């Protein structure tokens, strides 16, 4: 399992559940990982997990990717530490939830900024390095980019992740001239630190009944299952795949 051997991979949101699982998977496959997160303690913990497992990882934190200067700093640090960038995983994001009648301007604009704009800013900063290496971009979209979820007041979230989905296809088209591939994954219900409903909390049982009942596999997904798909798309095993979105949703989109 060394499909990313020697590759340098930037993983955003590396302190979160999917980010940490992806950093561990990348490192296990031989990648040199550069993480970043706005949450320093979580980012440092991921580095500890990766190094304890025998992997190589450094991290820039705190790092606010909604700022162009911070995106430039992250890319420069990766190049300084490892000499190049082969893979960019745009995973880090933050959404603010409210039904439309309750959503204020800040919730809307902050979600667009922290789920969509940061993907553009970091990808633009990283683009010259990806051109050099004929690299791969993997963006984390969402099942919410494809459909509304009955219990999720996610209007801004759906708009942002829909933008990520469309941006990925455009990046693939523009990247073809340089050997750059761009793909996305759309997780369904995954148990993460940011899950809207957690076991034991009010609303969790109803969420399971309605949302998980829609999944063919009838269970919640694991961050490691998303990370496995991300690692595949980042590797040469996916060399003829670009502009695509892979649903990691237990079959929700298929029935």
Secondary structure as a PSIPRED ss2 file (coil, helix, strand):
# PSIPRED VFORMAT (PSIPRED V4.0)

   1 X C   1.000  0.000  0.000
   2 X C   1.000  0.000  0.000
   3 X C   1.000  0.000  0.000
   4 X C   1.000  0.000  0.000
   5 X C   1.000  0.000  0.000
   6 X C   1.000  0.000  0.000
   7 X C   1.000  0.000  0.000
   8 X E   0.000  0.000  1.000
   9 X E   0.000  0.000  1.000
  10 X E   0.000  0.000  1.000
  11 X E   0.000  0.000  1.000
  12 X E   0.000  0.000  1.000
  13 X C   1.000  0.000  0.000
  14 X C   1.000  0.000  0.000
  15 X C   1.000  0.000  0.000
  16 X C   1.000  0.000  0.000
  17 X H   0.000  1.000  0.000
  18 X H   0.000  1.000  0.000
  19 X H   0.000  1.000  0.000
  20 X H   0.000  1.000  0.000
  21 X H   0.000  1.000  0.000
  22 X H   0.000  1.000  0.000
  23 X H   0.000  1.000  0.000
  24 X H   0.000  1.000  0.000
  25 X H   0.000  1.000  0.000
  26 X H   0.000  1.000  0.000
  27 X H   0.000  1.000  0.000
  28 X H   0.000  1.000  0.000
  29 X C   1.000  0.000  0.000
  30 X C   1.000  0.000  0.000
  31 X C   1.000  0.000  0.000
  32 X E   0.000  0.000  1.000
  33 X E   0.000  0.000  1.000
  34 X E   0.000  0.000  1.000
  35 X E   0.000  0.000  1.000
  36 X E   0.000  0.000  1.000
  37 X E   0.000  0.000  1.000
  38 X C   1.000  0.000  0.000
  39 X C   1.000  0.000  0.000
  40 X H   0.000  1.000  0.000
  41 X H   0.000  1.000  0.000
  42 X H   0.000  1.000  0.000
  43 X H   0.000  1.000  0.000
  44 X H   0.000  1.000  0.000
  45 X H   0.000  1.000  0.000
  46 X H   0.000  1.000  0.000
  47 X H   0.000  1.000  0.000
  48 X H   0.000  1.000  0.000
  49 X H   0.000  1.000  0.000
  50 X H   0.000  1.000  0.000
  51 X H   0.000  1.000  0.000
  52 X H   0.000  1.000  0.000
  53 X C   1.000  0.000  0.000
  54 X C   1.000  0.000  0.000
  55 X C   1.000  0.000  0.000
  56 X E   0.000  0.000  1.000
  57 X E   0.000  0.000  1.000
  58 X E   0.000  0.000  1.000
  59 X E   0.000  0.000  1.000
  60 X E   0.000  0.000  1.000
  61 X E   0.000  0.000  1.000
  62 X C   1.000  0.000  0.000
  63 X C   1.000  0.000  0.000
  64 X C   1.000  0.000  0.000
  65 X C   1.000  0.000  0.000
  66 X C   1.000  0.000  0.000
  67 X C   1.000  0.000  0.000
  68 X H   0.000  1.000  0.000
  69 X H   0.000  1.000  0.000
  70 X H   0.000  1.000  0.000
  71 X H   0.000  1.000  0.000
  72 X H   0.000  1.000  0.000
  73 X H   0.000  1.000  0.000
  74 X H   0.000  1.000  0.000
  75 X H   0.000  1.000  0.000
  76 X H   0.000  1.000  0.000
  77 X H   0.000  1.000  0.000
  78 X H   0.000  1.000  0.000
  79 X H   0.000  1.000  0.000
  80 X H   0.000  1.000  0.000
  81 X H   0.000  1.000  0.000
  82 X H   0.000  1.000  0.000
  83 X C   1.000  0.000  0.000
  84 X C   1.000  0.000  0.000
  85 X C   1.000  0.000  0.000
  86 X C   1.000  0.000  0.000
  87 X E   0.000  0.000  1.000
  88 X E   0.000  0.000  1.000
  89 X E   0.000  0.000  1.000
  90 X E   0.000  0.000  1.000
  91 X C   1.000  0.000  0.000
  92 X C   1.000  0.000  0.000
  93 X C   1.000  0.000  0.000
  94 X C   1.000  0.000  0.000
  95 X C   1.000  0.000  0.000
  96 X C   1.000  0.000  0.000
  97 X C   1.000  0.000  0.000
  98 X E   0.000  0.000  1.000
  99 X C   1.000  0.000  0.000
 100 X H   0.000  1.000  0.000
 101 X H   0.000  1.000  0.000
 102 X H   0.000  1.000  0.000
 103 X C   1.000  0.000  0.000
 104 X C   1.000  0.000  0.000
 105 X H   0.000  1.000  0.000
 106 X H   0.000  1.000  0.000
 107 X H   0.000  1.000  0.000
 108 X H   0.000  1.000  0.000
 109 X H   0.000  1.000  0.000
 110 X H   0.000  1.000  0.000
 111 X H   0.000  1.000  0.000
 112 X H   0.000  1.000  0.000
 113 X H   0.000  1.000  0.000
 114 X H   0.000  1.000  0.000
 115 X H   0.000  1.000  0.000
 116 X H   0.000  1.000  0.000
 117 X H   0.000  1.000  0.000
 118 X H   0.000  1.000  0.000
 119 X H   0.000  1.000  0.000
 120 X H   0.000  1.000  0.000
 121 X H   0.000  1.000  0.000
 122 X H   0.000  1.000  0.000
 123 X H   0.000  1.000  0.000
 124 X H   0.000  1.000  0.000
 125 X H   0.000  1.000  0.000
 126 X H   0.000  1.000  0.000
 127 X H   0.000  1.000  0.000
 128 X H   0.000  1.000  0.000
 129 X H   0.000  1.000  0.000
 130 X H   0.000  1.000  0.000
 131 X H   0.000  1.000  0.000
 132 X H   0.000  1.000  0.000
 133 X H   0.000  1.000  0.000
 134 X C   1.000  0.000  0.000
 135 X C   1.000  0.000  0.000
 136 X E   0.000  0.000  1.000
 137 X E   0.000  0.000  1.000
 138 X E   0.000  0.000  1.000
 139 X E   0.000  0.000  1.000
 140 X E   0.000  0.000  1.000
 141 X C   1.000  0.000  0.000
 142 X C   1.000  0.000  0.000
 143 X H   0.000  1.000  0.000
 144 X H   0.000  1.000  0.000
 145 X H   0.000  1.000  0.000
 146 X C   1.000  0.000  0.000
 147 X C   1.000  0.000  0.000
 148 X C   1.000  0.000  0.000
 149 X C   1.000  0.000  0.000
 150 X C   1.000  0.000  0.000
 151 X C   1.000  0.000  0.000
 152 X C   1.000  0.000  0.000
 153 X C   1.000  0.000  0.000
 154 X E   0.000  0.000  1.000
 155 X H   0.000  1.000  0.000
 156 X H   0.000  1.000  0.000
 157 X H   0.000  1.000  0.000
 158 X H   0.000  1.000  0.000
 159 X H   0.000  1.000  0.000
 160 X H   0.000  1.000  0.000
 161 X H   0.000  1.000  0.000
 162 X H   0.000  1.000  0.000
 163 X H   0.000  1.000  0.000
 164 X H   0.000  1.000  0.000
 165 X H   0.000  1.000  0.000
 166 X H   0.000  1.000  0.000
 167 X H   0.000  1.000  0.000
 168 X H   0.000  1.000  0.000
 169 X H   0.000  1.000  0.000
 170 X H   0.000  1.000  0.000
 171 X H   0.000  1.000  0.000
 172 X H   0.000  1.000  0.000
 173 X H   0.000  1.000  0.000
 174 X H   0.000  1.000  0.000
 175 X H   0.000  1.000  0.000
 176 X H   0.000  1.000  0.000
 177 X H   0.000  1.000  0.000
 178 X H   0.000  1.000  0.000
 179 X C   1.000  0.000  0.000
 180 X C   1.000  0.000  0.000
 181 X E   0.000  0.000  1.000
 182 X E   0.000  0.000  1.000
 183 X E   0.000  0.000  1.000
 184 X E   0.000  0.000  1.000
 185 X E   0.000  0.000  1.000
 186 X E   0.000  0.000  1.000
 187 X E   0.000  0.000  1.000
 188 X C   1.000  0.000  0.000
 189 X C   1.000  0.000  0.000
 190 X E   0.000  0.000  1.000
 191 X C   1.000  0.000  0.000
 192 X C   1.000  0.000  0.000
 193 X C   1.000  0.000  0.000
 194 X C   1.000  0.000  0.000
 195 X C   1.000  0.000  0.000
 196 X C   1.000  0.000  0.000
 197 X C   1.000  0.000  0.000
 198 X C   1.000  0.000  0.000
 199 X C   1.000  0.000  0.000
 200 X C   1.000  0.000  0.000
 201 X C   1.000  0.000  0.000
 202 X C   1.000  0.000  0.000
 203 X C   1.000  0.000  0.000
 204 X H   0.000  1.000  0.000
 205 X H   0.000  1.000  0.000
 206 X H   0.000  1.000  0.000
 207 X H   0.000  1.000  0.000
 208 X H   0.000  1.000  0.000
 209 X H   0.000  1.000  0.000
 210 X H   0.000  1.000  0.000
 211 X C   1.000  0.000  0.000
 212 X H   0.000  1.000  0.000
 213 X H   0.000  1.000  0.000
 214 X H   0.000  1.000  0.000
 215 X C   1.000  0.000  0.000
 216 X C   1.000  0.000  0.000
 217 X C   1.000  0.000  0.000
 218 X C   1.000  0.000  0.000
 219 X C   1.000  0.000  0.000
 220 X C   1.000  0.000  0.000
 221 X E   0.000  0.000  1.000
 222 X C   1.000  0.000  0.000
 223 X H   0.000  1.000  0.000
 224 X H   0.000  1.000  0.000
 225 X H   0.000  1.000  0.000
 226 X H   0.000  1.000  0.000
 227 X H   0.000  1.000  0.000
 228 X H   0.000  1.000  0.000
 229 X H   0.000  1.000  0.000
 230 X H   0.000  1.000  0.000
 231 X H   0.000  1.000  0.000
 232 X H   0.000  1.000  0.000
 233 X H   0.000  1.000  0.000
 234 X H   0.000  1.000  0.000
 235 X C   1.000  0.000  0.000
 236 X H   0.000  1.000  0.000
 237 X H   0.000  1.000  0.000
 238 X H   0.000  1.000  0.000
 239 X C   1.000  0.000  0.000
 240 X C   1.000  0.000  0.000
 241 X C   1.000  0.000  0.000
 242 X C   1.000  0.000  0.000
 243 X C   1.000  0.000  0.000
 244 X C   1.000  0.000  0.000
 245 X E   0.000  0.000  1.000
 246 X E   0.000  0.000  1.000
 247 X E   0.000  0.000  1.000
 248 X E   0.000  0.000  1.000
 249 X C   1.000  0.000  0.000
 250 X C   1.000  0.000  0.000
 251 X C   1.000  0.000  0.000
 252 X H   0.000  1.000  0.000
 253 X H   0.000  1.000  0.000
 254 X H   0.000  1.000  0.000
 255 X C   1.000  0.000  0.000
